[in-house]
Amino acid sequence: MIRFIGIVVAAVLLNAAPGSTAEPAVAKPSDKDKCPVCGMFVAKYPDWVAAVVFKDAARRYFDGPKDLFKFLLDLEQYAPGKGRSDIDRLLVTDYYAVSHIDGRLAFYVIGSDVYGPMGKELIPFTREADAREF
């Protein structure tokens, strides 16, 4: 059975409203950027890139939404000195459009047979209809 997780999960995890910036795009990760959760080089997986942008413009890149959510659930370990209130934007890559979207507004499919760089992955979509069709 496929289940959906949407804005409710992201809002609960972040305890904040979507970021103030209307345009979700963020600079691409460099070849040296590593996922703070698993240590993989993120640029190798452009179709899966996710990011957290902090209010001080610091960024953390991830090889997929699953690691981004692991990061958010344990900020103290992965980003000492940063809290949820320090987060400006949360970005994930829409599975169909392969472009950054607001991770707080995305619809996520779990339980599919699609694998990301780290195995079973949350599959993000801009539109709920796309998630349901998938």
DSSP file (Angstrom, degrees, kcal/mol; ACC not computed):
  #  RESIDUE AA STRUCTURE BP1 BP2  ACC     N-H-->O    O-->H-N    N-H-->O    O-->H-N    TCO  KAPPA ALPHA  PHI   PSI    X-CA   Y-CA   Z-CA
    1    1 A M              0   0    0      0, 0.0     2,-0.4     0, 0.0     0, 0.0   0.000 360.0 360.0 360.0 135.3    0.0    0.0    0.0
    2    2 A I        -     0   0    0    130,-0.1     2,-0.3   107,-0.0   109,-0.2  -0.794 360.0-164.9 -94.2 133.5    1.3    3.5   -0.9
    3    3 A R  E     -A  110   0A   0    107,-1.2   107,-1.8    -2,-0.4     2,-0.4  -0.839   9.8-135.4-116.5 155.2    0.9    6.1    1.8
    4    4 A F  E     -A  109   0A   0     -2,-0.3     2,-0.4   105,-0.2   105,-0.2  -0.895  14.9-174.9-113.6 139.7    1.2    9.9    1.5
    5    5 A I  E     +A  108   0A   0    103,-2.1   103,-3.6    -2,-0.4     2,-0.1  -0.996  21.6 158.6-125.3 134.9    3.0   12.3    3.7
    6    6 A G    >>  -     0   0    0     -2,-0.4     4,-1.3   101,-0.2     3,-0.9  -0.259  56.9 -32.8-131.7-142.9    2.6   16.0    3.0
    7    7 A I  H 3> S+     0   0    0     98,-0.3     4,-2.9     1,-0.3     5,-0.3   0.772 121.8  68.6 -57.9 -29.6    2.9   19.4    4.5
    8    8 A V  H 3> S+     0   0    0      1,-0.2     4,-2.2     2,-0.2    -1,-0.3   0.925 101.1  45.9 -59.1 -46.0    1.7   18.1    7.9
    9    9 A V  H <> S+     0   0    0     -3,-0.9     4,-2.7     2,-0.2     5,-0.2   0.945 115.5  45.5 -63.1 -48.7    4.9   16.1    8.4
   10   10 A A  H  X S+     0   0    0     -4,-1.3     4,-2.4     1,-0.2     5,-0.3   0.915 113.5  49.4 -63.3 -42.8    7.2   18.9    7.3
   11   11 A A  H  X>S+     0   0    0     -4,-2.9     4,-2.3    93,-0.3     5,-0.5   0.895 112.7  47.6 -64.1 -39.8    5.4   21.5    9.4
   12   12 A V  H  <5S+     0   0    0     -4,-2.2    -2,-0.2    -5,-0.3    -1,-0.2   0.923 113.3  48.0 -66.8 -43.8    5.5   19.3   12.5
   13   13 A L  H  <5S+     0   0    0     -4,-2.7    -2,-0.2     1,-0.2    -1,-0.2   0.886 124.0  31.5 -63.7 -38.5    9.2   18.5   12.0
   14   14 A L  H  <5S-     0   0    0     -4,-2.4    -2,-0.2    -5,-0.2    -1,-0.2   0.656  88.0-147.7 -97.0 -17.3   10.1   22.2   11.5
   15   15 A N  T  <5 +     0   0    0     -4,-2.3     2,-0.3    -5,-0.3    -3,-0.2   0.883  66.0  95.3  51.0  41.5    7.5   23.8   13.7
   16   16 A A  S   <S-     0   0    0     -5,-0.5    -1,-0.2    -6,-0.2    -2,-0.2  -0.979  77.8-102.8-154.5 161.4    7.4   26.7   11.3
   17   17 A A        -     0   0    0     -2,-0.3     3,-0.1     1,-0.2    87,-0.0  -0.397  60.7 -71.9 -79.2 164.4    5.7   28.1    8.3
   18   18 A P        -     0   0    0      0, 0.0    -1,-0.2     0, 0.0    71,-0.1  -0.176  67.8 -83.1 -54.2 153.3    7.2   27.9    4.8
   19   19 A G        -     0   0    0      1,-0.1    70,-0.1    71,-0.1    69,-0.1  -0.001  34.1-114.8 -57.4 163.7   10.2   30.1    4.2
   20   20 A S  S    S+     0   0    0     68,-0.1     2,-0.4    -3,-0.1    -1,-0.1   0.673  88.5  92.8 -77.8 -17.6    9.8   33.7    3.2
   21   21 A T        -     0   0    0     67,-0.2    -2,-0.1     1,-0.2     0, 0.0  -0.659  59.7-158.6 -84.9 127.5   11.4   33.3   -0.2
   22   22 A A  S    S+     0   0    0     -2,-0.4    -1,-0.2     1,-0.1    80,-0.1   0.881  78.8  68.5 -71.1 -38.4    8.9   32.6   -3.0
   23   23 A E        -     0   0    0      1,-0.1    -1,-0.1     2,-0.1    78,-0.1  -0.735  66.9-163.5 -86.8 117.9   11.4   31.1   -5.4
   24   24 A P        +     0   0    0      0, 0.0    77,-0.1     0, 0.0    -1,-0.1   0.602  47.8 119.9 -79.2  -9.8   12.7   27.7   -4.0
   25   25 A A        -     0   0    0     75,-0.2     2,-0.3    77,-0.0    -2,-0.1  -0.177  37.8-179.1 -59.7 146.9   15.8   27.5   -6.2
   26   26 A V        -     0   0    0      3,-0.0    74,-0.1    27,-0.0    -1,-0.0  -0.965  39.0 -79.4-141.6 155.4   19.1   27.2   -4.4
   27   27 A A        -     0   0    0     -2,-0.3     3,-0.1     1,-0.1     0, 0.0  -0.209  55.0-104.5 -55.0 144.8   22.7   27.0   -5.8
   28   28 A K        -     0   0    0      1,-0.1    -1,-0.1    33,-0.0     2,-0.1  -0.370  40.9 -99.3 -67.9 149.9   23.6   23.5   -6.9
   29   29 A P        -     0   0    0      0, 0.0    -1,-0.1     0, 0.0     2,-0.1  -0.394  37.9-120.5 -68.0 149.7   26.0   21.6   -4.6
   30   30 A S    >   -     0   0    0      1,-0.1     3,-1.2    -3,-0.1    13,-0.6  -0.335  29.9 -99.8 -81.2 171.5   29.6   21.6   -5.5
   31   31 A D  T 3  S+     0   0    0      1,-0.2    13,-0.1    12,-0.1    -1,-0.1   0.662 124.4  53.6 -64.7 -15.3   31.5   18.4   -6.2
   32   32 A K  T 3  S+     0   0    0      9,-0.1     2,-0.3     2,-0.1    -1,-0.2   0.563  79.8 111.2 -97.2 -10.7   32.9   18.6   -2.6
   33   33 A D    <   -     0   0    0     -3,-1.2     9,-2.0     8,-0.1    10,-0.5  -0.496  49.5-166.6 -71.1 127.3   29.5   18.9   -0.8
   34   34 A K  B     -C   41   0B   0     -2,-0.3    27,-0.4     7,-0.2     7,-0.2  -0.865  28.9-105.1-113.5 147.5   28.8   15.8    1.3
   35   35 A C     >  -     0   0    0      5,-2.8     4,-2.0    -2,-0.3    27,-0.2  -0.554  25.9-142.8 -64.8 126.1   25.5   14.8    2.9
   36   36 A P  T  4 S+     0   0    0      0, 0.0    -1,-0.1     0, 0.0    26,-0.1   0.662  96.3  48.6 -69.3 -13.3   25.9   15.5    6.6
   37   37 A V  T  4 S+     0   0    0      3,-0.1    25,-0.1     1,-0.0    -2,-0.0   0.908 130.2  10.6 -90.2 -50.4   23.9   12.3    7.4
   38   38 A C  T  4 S-     0   0    0      2,-0.1    24,-0.0     0, 0.0    -1,-0.0   0.615  90.5-125.4-109.6 -15.2   25.5    9.6    5.2
   39   39 A G     <  +     0   0    0     -4,-2.0     2,-0.1     1,-0.3     3,-0.0   0.489  57.7 144.5  85.4   2.1   28.7   11.3    3.9
   40   40 A M        -     0   0    0     -6,-0.1    -5,-2.8     1,-0.1     2,-0.6  -0.421  61.5-103.6 -73.3 150.9   27.9   10.7    0.2
   41   41 A F  B >   -C   34   0B   0     -7,-0.2     3,-0.8     1,-0.2    -7,-0.2  -0.668  32.5-156.6 -74.3 119.0   28.9   13.3   -2.4
   42   42 A V  G >  S+     0   0    0     -9,-2.0     3,-2.4    -2,-0.6     6,-0.2   0.840  81.1  68.0 -72.1 -37.4   25.6   15.0   -3.2
   43   43 A A  G 3  S+     0   0    0    -13,-0.6    -1,-0.2   -10,-0.5   -12,-0.1   0.714  87.9  69.9 -61.0 -20.0   26.4   16.3   -6.7
   44   44 A K  G <  S+     0   0    0     -3,-0.8    -1,-0.3     1,-0.3    -2,-0.2   0.651 101.4  47.3 -69.2 -13.8   26.6   12.8   -8.0
   45   45 A Y    X>  +     0   0    0     -3,-2.4     3,-2.1     1,-0.1     4,-0.7  -0.476  62.6 158.0-127.9  60.2   22.8   12.5   -7.5
   46   46 A P  T 34 S+     0   0    0      0, 0.0     3,-0.3     0, 0.0    -1,-0.1   0.756  72.3  61.9 -61.8 -25.2   21.3   15.7   -9.0
   47   47 A D  T 34 S+     0   0    0      1,-0.2    51,-0.1    -3,-0.1    52,-0.1   0.577 113.1  36.3 -75.5  -7.1   17.9   14.1   -9.5
   48   48 A W  T <4 S+     0   0    0     -3,-2.1    45,-0.3    -6,-0.2    -1,-0.2   0.440  80.9 139.8-122.2  -4.1   17.6   13.6   -5.7
   49   49 A V     <  +     0   0    0     -4,-0.7     2,-0.3    -3,-0.3    14,-0.2  -0.120  23.2 178.2 -54.3 134.0   19.2   16.6   -4.2
   50   50 A A  E     -D   62   0C   0     12,-1.8    12,-2.6    42,-0.2     2,-0.3  -0.901   6.0-168.7-127.9 160.0   17.5   18.1   -1.2
   51   51 A A  E     -DE  61  91C   0     40,-2.6    40,-3.1    -2,-0.3     2,-0.5  -0.999  22.2-148.5-152.5 150.9   18.7   21.1    0.9
   52   52 A V  E     -DE  60  90C   0      8,-2.4     8,-2.1    -2,-0.3     2,-0.5  -0.989  17.9-163.1-114.5 130.0   18.2   23.0    4.1
   53   53 A V  E     -DE  59  89C   0     36,-2.7    35,-2.7    -2,-0.5    36,-2.3  -0.970  10.3-150.0-114.4 122.2   18.9   26.8    3.8
   54   54 A F  E >   - E   0  87C   0      4,-3.2     3,-2.2    -2,-0.5    33,-0.3  -0.478  27.8-109.0 -87.5 161.3   19.4   28.5    7.2
   55   55 A K  T 3  S+     0   0    0     31,-3.1    32,-0.1     1,-0.3    -1,-0.1   0.756 120.5  59.2 -61.4 -25.6   18.6   32.2    7.8
   56   56 A D  T 3  S-     0   0    0     30,-0.3    -1,-0.3     2,-0.1     3,-0.1   0.279 122.4-108.1 -86.2  12.2   22.3   33.0    8.0
   57   57 A A  S <  S+     0   0    0     -3,-2.2    -2,-0.1     1,-0.3     2,-0.1   0.359  73.7 142.0  77.3  -2.0   22.6   31.6    4.4
   58   58 A A        -     0   0    0     -5,-0.1    -4,-3.2     1,-0.0     2,-0.3  -0.425  34.7-158.3 -64.8 145.8   24.4   28.5    5.5
   59   59 A R  E     -D   53   0C   0     -6,-0.2     2,-0.4    -3,-0.1    -6,-0.2  -0.946  17.9-164.6-129.6 148.8   23.3   25.4    3.5
   60   60 A R  E     -D   52   0C   0     -8,-2.1    -8,-2.4    -2,-0.3     2,-0.3  -0.999  15.4-154.5-129.4 132.7   23.4   21.7    3.9
   61   61 A Y  E     -D   51   0C   0     -2,-0.4     2,-0.3   -27,-0.4   -10,-0.2  -0.786   7.1-163.8-108.7 151.6   22.8   19.4    1.0
   62   62 A F  E     -D   50   0C   0    -12,-2.6   -12,-1.8    -2,-0.3   -14,-0.0  -0.937  29.2-128.7-134.1 153.2   21.5   15.8    1.0
   63   63 A D  S    S-     0   0    0     -2,-0.3    55,-0.2   -14,-0.2   -14,-0.1   0.355  91.6 -12.9 -83.6   6.9   21.4   13.0   -1.4
   64   64 A G  S  > S-     0   0    0     52,-0.1     4,-1.5    53,-0.1     3,-0.4  -0.887  75.7 -90.1 170.8 165.0   17.7   12.6   -1.0
   65   65 A P  H  > S+     0   0    0      0, 0.0     4,-2.6     0, 0.0     5,-0.2   0.811 115.3  65.6 -61.7 -31.3   14.7   13.6    1.2
   66   66 A K  H  > S+     0   0    0      1,-0.2     4,-1.8     2,-0.2     5,-0.1   0.933 105.8  42.1 -59.4 -46.4   15.1   10.7    3.5
   67   67 A D  H  > S+     0   0    0     -3,-0.4     4,-2.4     2,-0.2    -1,-0.2   0.850 110.5  58.1 -69.8 -33.0   18.5   11.9    4.8
   68   68 A L  H  X S+     0   0    0     -4,-1.5     4,-2.3     1,-0.2    -2,-0.2   0.932 108.2  46.0 -59.8 -45.0   17.1   15.5    4.9
   69   69 A F  H  X S+     0   0    0     -4,-2.6     4,-2.0     2,-0.2    -2,-0.2   0.862 109.7  53.7 -68.9 -34.9   14.4   14.3    7.3
   70   70 A K  H  X S+     0   0    0     -4,-1.8     4,-0.7    -5,-0.2    -1,-0.2   0.927 109.8  49.6 -59.7 -43.8   16.9   12.3    9.4
   71   71 A F  H >< S+     0   0    0     -4,-2.4     3,-1.1     1,-0.2     7,-0.3   0.928 110.1  49.7 -58.7 -48.5   18.9   15.6    9.7
   72   72 A L  H >< S+     0   0    0     -4,-2.3     3,-0.7     1,-0.3    -1,-0.2   0.827 107.2  55.0 -63.7 -32.6   15.8   17.5   10.7
   73   73 A L  H 3< S+     0   0    0     -4,-2.0    -1,-0.3     1,-0.2    -2,-0.2   0.644 121.0  29.6 -76.4 -13.7   14.9   15.0   13.4
   74   74 A D  T XX  +     0   0    0     -3,-1.1     4,-2.1    -4,-0.7     3,-0.8  -0.334  67.2 150.6-141.7  56.1   18.4   15.3   15.0
   75   75 A L  H <> S+     0   0    0     -3,-0.7     4,-3.3     1,-0.2     7,-0.3   0.853  71.7  63.8 -56.6 -36.5   19.6   18.8   14.4
   76   76 A E  H 34 S+     0   0    0      1,-0.2    -1,-0.2     2,-0.2     6,-0.1   0.879 109.8  38.6 -58.0 -39.0   21.6   18.8   17.6
   77   77 A Q  H <4 S+     0   0    0     -3,-0.8    -1,-0.2    -6,-0.1    -2,-0.2   0.924 126.3  33.7 -75.8 -46.1   23.8   16.0   16.2
   78   78 A Y  H  < S+     0   0    0     -4,-2.1    -2,-0.2    -7,-0.3    -3,-0.2   0.716 132.3  24.2 -89.2 -22.2   24.1   17.2   12.6
   79   79 A A  S >< S-     0   0    0     -4,-3.3     3,-2.3    -5,-0.3    -1,-0.2  -0.501  78.4-160.5-142.0  68.1   24.0   21.0   13.0
   80   80 A P  T 3  S+     0   0    0      0, 0.0    -4,-0.1     0, 0.0     3,-0.1  -0.209  79.4  21.6 -53.3 136.3   25.2   21.9   16.5
   81   81 A G  T 3  S+     0   0    0      1,-0.3     2,-0.4    -5,-0.1    -5,-0.1   0.323 103.5 103.4  88.4  -8.4   24.2   25.4   17.4
   82   82 A K    <   -     0   0    0     -3,-2.3    -1,-0.3    -7,-0.3     2,-0.2  -0.848  48.3-172.3-108.6 144.9   21.3   25.5   14.9
   83   83 A G    >   -     0   0    0     -2,-0.4     3,-1.7    -3,-0.1     4,-0.3  -0.753  42.6 -95.3-125.2 174.8   17.7   25.0   15.8
   84   84 A R  G >  S+     0   0    0      1,-0.3     3,-1.4    -2,-0.2    -1,-0.0   0.836 122.4  61.3 -60.3 -32.6   14.5   24.7   13.8
   85   85 A S  G 3  S+     0   0    0      1,-0.3    -1,-0.3   -31,-0.0   -71,-0.0   0.660  95.9  62.8 -69.8 -13.4   13.8   28.4   14.1
   86   86 A D  G <  S+     0   0    0     -3,-1.7   -31,-3.1   -32,-0.1     2,-0.4   0.554  81.1 102.5 -84.7  -8.9   17.1   29.0   12.2
   87   87 A I  E <   +E   54   0C   0     -3,-1.4   -33,-0.3    -4,-0.3     3,-0.1  -0.631  40.0 173.1 -83.3 127.9   15.8   27.3    9.1
   88   88 A D  E     +     0   0C   0    -35,-2.7     2,-0.3    -2,-0.4   -34,-0.2   0.848  65.8  10.4 -94.8 -48.6   14.7   29.5    6.3
   89   89 A R  E     -E   53   0C   0    -36,-2.3   -36,-2.7   -70,-0.1     2,-0.4  -0.969  50.6-159.4-139.2 150.8   14.0   27.0    3.5
   90   90 A L  E     -E   52   0C   0     -2,-0.3    13,-3.6   -38,-0.2    14,-0.6  -0.993  22.9-172.0-127.8 120.0   13.6   23.3    3.0
   91   91 A L  E     +EF  51 102C   0    -40,-3.1   -40,-2.6    -2,-0.4     2,-0.3  -0.920  11.5 172.2-122.0 140.8   14.0   22.1   -0.6
   92   92 A V  E     - F   0 101C   0      9,-2.0     9,-2.7    -2,-0.4     2,-0.6  -0.876  36.8-105.0-133.1 168.5   13.5   18.8   -2.3
   93   93 A T  E     - F   0 100C   0     -2,-0.3     7,-0.2   -45,-0.3     2,-0.1  -0.872  30.9-124.5-102.6 119.6   13.6   17.8   -5.9
   94   94 A D     >  -     0   0    0      5,-2.7     4,-2.2    -2,-0.6     5,-0.3  -0.407  18.8-137.0 -59.5 129.4   10.3   17.1   -7.6
   95   95 A Y  T  4 S+     0   0    0     29,-3.0    -1,-0.1     1,-0.2    30,-0.1   0.870  97.9  33.5 -61.6 -40.8   10.5   13.6   -9.0
   96   96 A Y  T  4 S+     0   0    0     28,-0.3    -1,-0.2     1,-0.1    29,-0.1   0.925 126.3  37.5 -82.3 -46.9    8.8   14.4  -12.3
   97   97 A A  T  4 S-     0   0    0      2,-0.1    -2,-0.2     1,-0.0    -1,-0.1   0.697  90.2-144.3 -79.9 -18.9   10.0   18.0  -12.9
   98   98 A V     <  +     0   0    0     -4,-2.2     2,-0.3     1,-0.2    -3,-0.1   0.924  60.4 116.6  50.0  50.1   13.5   17.3  -11.5
   99   99 A S  S    S-     0   0    0     -5,-0.3    -5,-2.7   -52,-0.1    -1,-0.2  -0.966  74.3 -87.1-140.4 156.7   13.5   20.9  -10.1
  100  100 A H  E     +F   93   0C   0     -2,-0.3     2,-0.3    -7,-0.2    -7,-0.2  -0.377  46.8 177.2 -66.6 139.3   13.7   22.2   -6.6
  101  101 A I  E     -F   92   0C   0     -9,-2.7    -9,-2.0   -77,-0.1     2,-0.6  -0.917  43.2 -82.9-134.7 163.4   10.4   22.7   -4.8
  102  102 A D  E >>  -F   91   0C   0     -2,-0.3     3,-1.5   -11,-0.2     4,-0.8  -0.560  35.2-153.6 -68.9 114.2    9.4   23.8   -1.3
  103  103 A G  T 34 S+     0   0    0    -13,-3.6   -12,-0.2    -2,-0.6    -1,-0.2   0.700  91.3  61.5 -64.9 -20.2    9.8   20.7    0.9
  104  104 A R  T 34 S+     0   0    0    -14,-0.6    -1,-0.3     1,-0.2   -93,-0.3   0.676 111.8  37.5 -79.6 -17.2    7.3   22.0    3.4
  105  105 A L  T <4 S+     0   0    0     -3,-1.5   -98,-0.3   -95,-0.1    -2,-0.2   0.460  94.8 111.1-109.7  -4.9    4.6   22.0    0.7
  106  106 A A     <  -     0   0    0     -4,-0.8     2,-0.5  -100,-0.2    20,-0.2  -0.239  63.0-131.3 -71.5 158.0    5.6   18.9   -1.2
  107  107 A F  E     - B   0 125A   0     18,-2.8    18,-2.1  -101,-0.2     2,-0.4  -0.948  24.7-154.7-107.8 130.7    3.7   15.6   -1.2
  108  108 A Y  E     -AB   5 124A   0   -103,-3.6  -103,-2.1    -2,-0.5     2,-0.5  -0.888   6.7-153.3-113.9 135.5    5.8   12.5   -0.5
  109  109 A V  E     -AB   4 123A   0     14,-2.1    14,-2.4    -2,-0.4     2,-0.3  -0.908  15.9-175.2-103.4 131.6    5.1    9.0   -1.6
  110  110 A I  E     +A    3   0A   0   -107,-1.8  -107,-1.2    -2,-0.5    12,-0.1  -0.914  59.6  39.4-121.2 153.9    6.6    6.2    0.6
  111  111 A G  S    S+     0   0    0     -2,-0.3    -1,-0.1     1,-0.2    11,-0.1   0.603  78.2 134.6  88.8  12.3    6.5    2.5    0.0
  112  112 A S        -     0   0    0      9,-0.3    -1,-0.2    -3,-0.2     9,-0.1  -0.310  65.9-117.9 -84.9 176.1    7.2    2.6   -3.8
  113  113 A D  S    S+     0   0    0     -2,-0.1     2,-0.4     7,-0.1    -1,-0.1   0.256  79.0 113.0 -96.6  11.9    9.7    0.4   -5.6
  114  114 A V        -     0   0    0      7,-0.1     7,-0.9     9,-0.0     2,-0.4  -0.720  54.8-153.6 -85.6 130.9   11.7    3.4   -6.7
  115  115 A Y  E     -G  120   0D   0     -2,-0.4     5,-0.2     5,-0.2    -2,-0.1  -0.860   7.2-162.9-108.4 140.2   15.2    3.5   -5.2
  116  116 A G  E >   -G  119   0D   0      3,-3.3     3,-1.8    -2,-0.4   -52,-0.1  -0.291  51.9 -71.1 -99.9-168.6   17.3    6.6   -4.6
  117  117 A P  T 3  S+     0   0    0      0, 0.0     3,-0.1     0, 0.0   -53,-0.1   0.772 135.7  40.0 -58.4 -27.8   21.0    6.8   -3.9
  118  118 A M  T 3  S-     0   0    0      1,-0.3     2,-0.3   -55,-0.2   -54,-0.0   0.046 119.8-102.3-111.8  24.8   20.5    5.3   -0.4
  119  119 A G  E <  S+G  116   0D   0     -3,-1.8    -3,-3.3     2,-0.0    -1,-0.3  -0.731  92.0  30.1  97.1-143.1   17.9    2.7   -1.2
  120  120 A K  E    S-G  115   0D   0     -2,-0.3     2,-0.3    -5,-0.2    -5,-0.2  -0.304  79.5-173.5 -58.3 135.0   14.2    3.2   -0.5
  121  121 A E        -     0   0    0     -7,-0.9     2,-0.4    -9,-0.1    -9,-0.3  -0.888  33.1-107.4-134.1 156.1   13.4    6.8   -0.7
  122  122 A L        -     0   0    0     -2,-0.3   -56,-0.2   -12,-0.1   -12,-0.2  -0.734  37.3-143.3 -76.7 132.1   10.6    9.4   -0.1
  123  123 A I  E     -B  109   0A   0    -14,-2.4   -14,-2.1    -2,-0.4     2,-0.2  -0.887  15.7-151.5-106.6 110.4    9.5   10.5   -3.5
  124  124 A P  E     +B  108   0A   0      0, 0.0   -29,-3.0     0, 0.0     2,-0.3  -0.572  16.4 177.7 -89.4 144.4    8.5   14.2   -3.5
  125  125 A F  E     -B  107   0A   0    -18,-2.1   -18,-2.8    -2,-0.2   -31,-0.1  -0.983  31.3-141.5-138.3 149.0    6.0   15.9   -5.8
  126  126 A T  S    S+     0   0    0     -2,-0.3     2,-0.4   -20,-0.2    -1,-0.1   0.890  91.2  48.8 -71.9 -41.6    4.7   19.4   -6.1
  127  127 A R  S  > S-     0   0    0      1,-0.1     4,-1.8   -20,-0.1     3,-0.2  -0.827  71.6-142.3-108.9 137.8    1.2   18.3   -6.8
  128  128 A E  H  > S+     0   0    0     -2,-0.4     4,-2.7     1,-0.2     5,-0.2   0.877 104.1  59.8 -60.3 -37.6   -0.9   15.8   -4.8
  129  129 A A  H  > S+     0   0    0      1,-0.2     4,-2.4     2,-0.2    -1,-0.2   0.891 104.5  49.5 -60.0 -39.6   -2.4   14.5   -8.1
  130  130 A D  H  > S+     0   0    0     -3,-0.2     4,-2.5     2,-0.2    -1,-0.2   0.900 110.4  50.4 -65.0 -40.9    1.1   13.6   -9.4
  131  131 A A  H  < S+     0   0    0     -4,-1.8    -2,-0.2     1,-0.2    -1,-0.2   0.923 112.6  46.3 -63.6 -43.6    1.9   11.8   -6.1
  132  132 A R  H  < S+     0   0    0     -4,-2.7    -2,-0.2     1,-0.2    -1,-0.2   0.896 112.5  50.1 -66.8 -39.1   -1.3    9.8   -6.3
  133  133 A E  H  <        0   0    0     -4,-2.4    -1,-0.2     1,-0.3    -2,-0.2   0.904 360.0 360.0 -64.3 -41.0   -0.8    9.0  -10.0
  134  134 A F     <        0   0    0     -4,-2.5    -1,-0.3    -5,-0.2    -2,-0.2   0.507 360.0 360.0 -58.8 360.0    2.8    7.8   -9.3
